[in-house]
Amino acid sequence: MKKWLLIGLAVAALIVAPVGFFAIAPGKIERSQNRVAPVQLGVTPAAQSLHATLDVADMHADSLLWKRDLLERSDRGHVDLPRLIEGRYALQVFSSVTKSPKGQNYQSNGADSDTITGLVFANLQPVRTWSSLLERSLWHASKLRDFAERSGGKLRLIVKPADLDRLLADRQNGNPVVGGMLSIEGLQDIEGNIANLDVLHAAGFRMAGLAHFFDNDVAGSMHGVAKGGLTPLGREVVRRMEMLGMVVDIAHASHAAVADVLAMATRPLVSSHGGVQATCKANRNLTDEEIRGVAKTGGVIGIGYWNGAICSTSPRAVARAVSHVRDLVGIDHVGLGSDFDGATTTGFDASEVAGVTQALLNNGFSEADIRKVMGGNVLRVLRAGMAPP
């Protein structure tokens, strides 16, 4: 009954809304949510020369949420294919966001509201996505496949190690191709049914975060009310993900859930986007104990670019967080996790990520270590993680 009531209300809204609303509103909403407030990057010729040889890999962008053709360069948001090519990206992980609470904050959010539904209506998404979180993720997967098919080979969907190997070989031969991998921001989209995890895997998803900004039936969230650990379903989910070849992402998971995952993980984990409490004391950032736990699995921690992750929007702050992880557990366990297009304000967009290369150089990182941070570590872990054991 609730589903049909929601659909009825949506249909009524579509009937009475001015036609221009659907042409203008999605862009206005995104402009207000995904902003660039430029900071000084100071990229030197030496840094630019080094950056031009990199294979950049980023573990988290929410670009599929918005009504925008990612094949065209846009004057809004942070990511599109032309900007990825300009930024020397080899791989961008695109996340599926299916639900987000009203008044979203880092401290405490219930699961009884959702702002994504309104965006679904404004974007004129298919009716099947109006009331089903699973269908929202499947729609995001179809969007990325469509972008790849229309890109003339410049954007490739990555679902197995051989796809990534071929992509990197082609880049070595001078072909500026970019890989796109699908991820999930919060497994509320399996709708309480573990069989839907297989449905998502079949659709191309190769990574999933357990929770987003609220507790769900898989795991507690850092920003939830109870902030509990893994549920019995959540334990089944982690085991099944490892069997399928889906990378387990602990970003947004509660500290109790992170501890539960660390205790049972048999494959490398990631924290796809966030920061570290040692350089930015926020509840969504990882403690040193959690950093050590991820490293022990062979995993990697993605450092974000927004204020909630690094208490700044400058590349210098990214480099400080990277340096802390390196000093604590070694250079092999840290990479990039921008949260571009994730309702964030950053100091630069994907085309300007050479600013991070410059900041790492300024902090004394070697060329070999910069290659690992800017992409090598993420590519290694994701390549291994998407292959079934």
N, C-alpha and C positions, 0 to 999 in steps of 0.2 A: 504493500500500500504506500509506504514512504517513497519507494522508487517512482511509482506512477504519479504521486503528488508532485514530486520534484520535476518530473518531465512535463506535467501539466503547467506548472508555474513557469517553466522555461519557455514552453511554447507560447504562453500568454505574453511573456516578456518580449519574445521575438516578434509577435504580432504588433505590439504597441510601440516598440522602439523605433525611432526614426532610422531610415536606411543609412544615413550618414554616420550614425553611431558605430556601426560595425566596420566602417572604413577607417574611422579616426580613432576610436577608443583603444584598440590594442596597441597602437603606436604610442599614444599618449601615456598609457599605463606603463609600457616598457621604459619610455624616456624617464619617467619618475622613479623607476626602480633600479635600472642598470645605468649608472653614471660613471663618467671619467672626470675626475677633478685633477687635472694634470699636475705632476710633480716634476722637479728637476731630475733628469735622467743622466745627463752628462756623459753620453756614450762616446768614447774616444775612437779614433780610427783603428787602433789595435784591438779594442773590444769588438768593434763591428766586424773586423776581419776574422777574428776567432768565431764570433757568433754565426757568420756565414757558412761555417763548416759543421755546425751542430745539427743533431737530430733531436729537436725539442719534443718532450712528451709531458702532457699535463693530465692529471687524473680526474679533473672535475670541472665541467661547465654545464650550465642549465639552459643552453641555447634552444633546445627543442621545445621548451615551454612556450616560447613566444611566436607570434605570427609574423615570421620574417623568412625570406628566402635566403638560406645560408650560402648559396652560390653567388650572391650579389653582395658587393661591398656596401655596407650600410653606414649611415651617420648616427646610428644609435646602437646601444649595447656594446659588447666587448669582443665578440667572436663572429667571424664569417670566413668562408674559404679564402678570399683574397687576403684577409689579414693574417690568417694562419700561414699561408704561403710566405707572405712578407716576413713573418716572425720566425721562419725556418722550422715550423712544426712538422714532425714526423707522425705524431699521434695525438689526437685529442679524444679524451673520454667524455662522452655526452651522457648526462644523467637524465633519468625520467623522474620528474617531480609530480606526484599525483595528489598530494593533499598538504595543506599548510594552514595552521590555525589563525584565526583573527587575533590581532594584537601580538603577533609572534614576538617572543623575547627569549633571552638565553636562560631565564630563571625557571619559569614554570608555565606550562601550557596544557590545557585539556585537549581531548580529542573530539570535542563536541561541536566544532565549527570548522569551516573550510573556506579559504579564499580562492582556491584554485577553480572551484566550480563556476564562479562568476567569470573567470578568465576563459574557461572552456566555452561558455555561452558567447562571450564577446568575440572569441576567435572563430565562432561558427564551426566548431568541431563536430564530427559525426555524432548522431544521437546516441550511439552505443557508448560514447565516452561521458555522457552527462551524469550517469549515476554509478558507473563501474570504474573503480580504480585500476583494475586489471586492464580494462579496455583503453584507459588513458595511456598506460605504458605501451600497449600494443600499437596504439596510434603513433606514439613517439618513435617506436621502432620503424614503423612504415614510413614516417617522415624522413628518417635518416637514410633508409634504403632508397627512397625516391630522390633525395639529394645526390646520393652516390650514382644512381643510374643516369641522372641528367648532367653529371659533371664532366662527361667526356673522359673519364678515367682519372681525373684529378683528385677526387675524393673516393676512398675505398673503405667499404665496411670490413672490419677486422673481426673474425670469429674463430680463427685457429692459428697456431704458430706459423704454419706455412704462409698464411696471408701476410703476417708481419715480416717474415723473412723476405718474401718477394718485394714487399714495399720498400724495405731498407736497401735491398740490392738495387732496385730501380733508382732510389735516391742517390746511391753511390755512383750511378751512371749518369747523374745530372738531371734526372727527371723529378721535378718538384712536386711529387705526389704527397698527399696527406691521408693518413688512416683515421677512421672514426670508429670508436668502440662504444658499445652501449652499456650503461650502468643504471642502477636503480637507487633512488634516494628514499629509503624506507620501505621495508617489505610489507607494509599495510596493503600493497597492491596484490598480494596473493590471496587476499580476502579470506584468510583463515584456513585455506586449503593448500596443503603442501604440493598437491598435484599441479597447481598453477605455477610452481617454480619451474617445472619441466616445460610448461607452456611458454614461459618467458625465456628459458634457455633456447628453446626451438626458434623463438623469434629473433635471437641473436644477442641476448643479454649475457655478458661475461663477467660482470661484477655487480655486487649489490650491497648497499648499506642496510643494516638491520632496522634502524629507526631513523626518523627525521626529527621534527620539533615537538613530538608528543609521544607518549608511551603507546605501543601497539601490542598486538597479540603475539608478536615474535620476541620483542625485547623492550626494555625501558630506554628512555631517551635522557640525555644530559639535561634536556629542557622540559621534561615531562613533569607530572605531578608525583607519582610514586617513585620514579627513577629506579625501578627494580632491575633484576638481572634478566638472563634469558628465561623465557617460559619453556615448558615442555615442548611446545611447537617450535620454539626458537632453537632448541638443541637439535631437533630433527632437521630443521632448515640448514643449520651449519654443516651437519654431516652430509646432507644431500648436496649442498653446494660444492663441497670438497669432492664428492664423487662425480658430479657433472662437469667440473672444470669451470666453476664460477668463483671469482676471487671474493673473499669475505672482507667487507669494508667496515671498520669500526667507527668511522666518523659519525658524530652525533649520538652514538650509543652511550648509555649511562656508564658511570665508572663501575657499577656492579656488573653490567652486561659485558663490558670490556674484560673484566677479570674472569668472567665465565668463559668467554671466547678464548682468551689466552690459555686457560686451563685445559681446553679440549682441542685446540687447533693442531692439525697435523700437516698443514700446508702454509705457505707464506701469507700473512695478513697485510692489509694496507689500512692506513688512515688517509683517505683520499684527499681531504682538504681540511685545513685548520691550522693550528699553531701549537706552541709548547708553552706550558705555564711558566717555565724559567725565564722567558723573555716577554711574555704577555699573560698576566694572571687573569684568565677568563675561564669559567667553568667548562666551556666546550673544548678547551685545549688540553693536551696530554701532559700528564705528570711524567717525571723522569722514570718512575717504575713502569708506567705503561709504554714509554719509548723503549725501554730495555726489553719489555715483553714482545713488542712487535719485532724488534731486531732479532730476538732469539728464534723467531719463526722463520727468519730470512726475509722478512717483509720490508716495506718502505713507507715512510711518512711524507705526505704531500703538504708542503707549506703554502698557505694562502696569501693573498695580496690585500685583504681588506682589514679595516681597523679591528674588528672583533677577533681576528686571528693573530695579528702581529702588532696591535696597538699603534698602528700607523698605516699609511698607504705607500710608503717609500720603498724602493728596492733595497735600501740600506737595512731596513727592518727585516725584510725577507732574508737577507744574508746573515743577520744576527741569529735568527731562528735556525737557519741551516747550519751555522757554525756550532750552535749548541748541540744539535743532534750529532753532528760529526764528532765533536769532542767527547760526547757521552758514549756513543755506540759505534762510531766509525762512519766513514764517508759512504759506504755502500747502502745505507739505510735511510737516505733522505732524497727527496725530489720535489716536484712542483705539483701543487693542487690549488689552482687559482681561485675557484668558485666564480669565475667569470659568468656573467649573465644570470647570477643567482640572487637577484635583488640586492646587489652589492655596489658600493662605490669604491673604485680603485683609482690608482694614480696613473694608470696606463692601460692600454688594451693589448690584444694579442699581437698586433703588429709591432709593438714597442717593447717586447719582452727582452730584447738585448740590454735593457736597463738592468735586469737582474744579472746577466753575464758581467756587466760592468761592476756592479756592486760586489760580486764574488771576487773578481780580480782585485778590486780595492781592498778586500779583506784578506788578500794573500793566498787565495786558492790557486792551485796549479791548474794548468790546462787540462790534464787528465781528470782531476777531480771535478772541474767545471763540466766536463762532458758527462760525468756520472750524474751530477745534480740536475743538469738541464734536460736530461732525458734517459741516459744510459741505465740508471737504476730502475726507473719505472718500466722501461721497455723489457729489461731482464725479468722482473718479477711478474709482469702481466703476461709475457710470453709463456713462462712456466705455469702460471696459474690458470690459464685458459685451456690447458691440455688436461684431460682427465688423467687420474693416477694410473 
